[in-house]
Amino acid sequence: MGDQIAKALNPLLIDPATTEPYLRLPAPYEHLIVTPYRTSDATALVEHLNDLKVTMTLNGPPYPYLEQHALGFLSDAISSSSLVIANLRAGKHPDGMPIRAIRDNTASDIASAPLIGDCYIDRHGFGDMMNDKLEAERLAEENETKEAGNPTIIYTVGDWLASAYHRQGIMPAVLGALMKSWAIPRMGCTQMKVTAMLGNRASVRVFEKNGFKYVGDVPEVIPIMESKGGGRMGVHVVEWHLEDTEK
């Protein structure tokens, strides 16, 4: 059974202490791992997602970010990872990421490694097209209902990193490792479309370092919650196509 599970999760490793799958980044970031979320991550989530250097680059998480927000998010994220793992064990094609929580393994074992960020590859929801809401909803539904492994599925990326780890080249390395180890070979990902809030050129560079191409800006398309200033924000749009990397 152990060999079957390991094969189902390949190329991820399994930590004997936690029985969790994980991915260790290559040098010079071998002190970083990516695992599923844990219920014990609530305190770290509250800390990092109340850091203005982090949360002001994100539109999704509420602000202030409370323990109840963290617990609700963790319930959903853990269930999602567990479902992917269960489907893999049943021999089904993976429709998502079993791992996404970035941890620093420098001063602890895997079981105790603190949460420092998140990188998640999921189906694109076409939020960048909400100036034409009906068309955006049509495309999102069409994308969501495609069977796992369909090469026409368009994926997107959501990520954040604790501010103490900014400007160290970490997120490009994490994204690249997840693309090469899981999204492309296991999910069958062939194309991605990602947005970054207007002015967040650092995020755009993360993607450009992994072969994404900047394709333009969409003005005033994302509604911003009042606690983050309100109004509407534009986005930078980048795209990635597997065929471009194979030329």
KATACOR-V771721 format. One record per backbone hydrogen bond with DSSP energy under -0.5 kcal/mol. CO is the residue of the C=O (numbers start at 0). NH is the residue of the N-H. E is the energy in kcal/mol with one decimal. If there is no record, write none. Layout:
CO,NH,E
CO,NH,E
This chain:
0,4,-2.3
1,5,-2.3
2,6,-2.3
3,7,-2.2
4,8,-1.9
5,9,-0.7
6,9,-0.6
8,11,-2.5
12,21,-2.4
13,15,-0.5
14,18,-2.9
19,14,-2.7
20,35,-0.6
21,12,-2.7
22,33,-2.1
25,28,-2.2
28,31,-2.2
30,104,-3.6
31,24,-2.2
32,102,-3.0
33,22,-1.9
34,99,-2.6
34,100,-2.8
37,40,-2.0
38,41,-1.2
40,44,-2.5
41,45,-2.4
42,46,-2.1
43,47,-2.8
44,48,-2.7
46,49,-0.8
47,50,-1.2
49,51,-0.6
50,53,-1.9
50,54,-2.8
51,55,-1.4
53,56,-1.5
54,57,-1.6
63,65,-0.7
65,68,-0.5
65,69,-2.0
66,70,-2.7
67,71,-2.0
68,72,-2.5
69,73,-2.9
70,74,-2.0
71,75,-1.7
72,76,-2.9
73,77,-2.8
74,78,-1.8
75,79,-2.3
76,80,-2.3
77,81,-2.5
78,82,-2.2
79,83,-2.0
80,84,-2.4
81,85,-2.6
82,86,-2.4
83,87,-2.1
84,88,-2.3
85,89,-1.4
86,91,-3.0
87,90,-1.7
99,101,-0.5
99,118,-1.9
100,34,-2.4
101,115,-3.3
101,116,-1.2
102,32,-2.2
102,104,-0.7
103,113,-0.7
104,107,-0.5
108,111,-0.9
108,112,-0.8
109,112,-0.8
113,103,-1.6
115,161,-3.4
116,101,-2.2
117,159,-2.0
119,121,-0.6
119,157,-2.5
121,155,-3.4
125,128,-1.7
126,129,-1.3
128,131,-2.4
129,132,-0.6
131,135,-2.5
132,136,-2.6
133,137,-2.1
134,138,-2.5
135,139,-2.4
136,140,-2.3
137,141,-2.3
138,142,-2.5
139,143,-2.4
140,144,-1.8
142,145,-0.7
146,149,-2.2
149,152,-1.8
152,154,-0.6
153,123,-2.8
154,192,-2.8
155,121,-1.9
157,119,-2.8
159,117,-2.5
161,164,-2.2
162,165,-1.4
164,167,-0.6
168,172,-1.1
169,173,-2.6
170,174,-2.8
171,175,-2.4
172,176,-2.2
173,177,-2.4
174,178,-2.5
175,179,-2.5
176,180,-2.5
177,181,-1.9
177,182,-2.5
178,183,-2.5
181,185,-2.2
181,186,-1.8
182,188,-2.6
183,187,-0.6
189,241,-3.1
190,154,-2.2
191,239,-2.5
193,237,-2.7
195,235,-3.3
196,199,-2.7
198,200,-1.8
199,203,-1.4
200,204,-2.3
201,205,-1.4
202,206,-1.4
203,207,-2.4
204,208,-2.2
206,209,-1.7
206,211,-2.2
207,210,-1.6
212,238,-2.4
215,236,-2.8
217,220,-0.5
217,234,-2.3
220,222,-0.5
221,232,-2.9
224,227,-2.0
224,229,-2.0
225,228,-2.0
230,223,-2.8
232,220,-1.2
232,221,-2.7
233,197,-2.7
234,217,-2.6
235,195,-1.9
236,214,-2.8
236,215,-1.0
237,193,-2.7
238,212,-3.2
239,191,-2.4
240,243,-1.2
240,244,-0.8
241,244,-1.1
241,245,-0.8
243,246,-0.6
